[in-house]
């Protein structure tokens, strides 16, 4: 986020390498653990991370903004911000690896979708907060500059928003259908 906002390409490439290494390590470790413990049941907590909705994107944006504000504030420990961000990123990634080890590709994809949603939302919200805090590189930044530097992020967020909104509406439709079926069954039982 800082590299994009500050237009620092060496920092951007270094942070991308670090991020990809972290993602690879978490996925590899969780995949190995999943292969070793094939009988481990998929818990409700894991299942909750396999069906992301548009609300998850909103929470990710809010969390990223709060984390960036806290990071830029001298009174809050940067370690606290790191822990908050890790709790948004690591659990869905671990769930992805564990479900992948079981061959549950649809669940793994959903968990990775949640991870990607959180990652992109945190990065973008952090960038916007840092922008408002004055981190703009060597030039005096404009909104056009902000949008240009984050074009890829905005594109990914647009696609994710559409997919997550569709997930949400399908879940609502399913809940309404199930509620109507239960209501009809209850009437027939009387």
Secondary structure as GFF3:
##gff-version 3
##sequence-region A 1 190
A	DSSP	alpha_helix	2	6	.	.	.	ID=ss1
A	DSSP	alpha_helix	9	36	.	.	.	ID=ss2
A	DSSP	alpha_helix	44	48	.	.	.	ID=ss3
A	DSSP	alpha_helix	54	72	.	.	.	ID=ss4
A	DSSP	alpha_helix	78	101	.	.	.	ID=ss5
A	DSSP	alpha_helix	105	132	.	.	.	ID=ss6
A	DSSP	alpha_helix	143	149	.	.	.	ID=ss7
A	DSSP	alpha_helix	151	189	.	.	.	ID=ss8
###
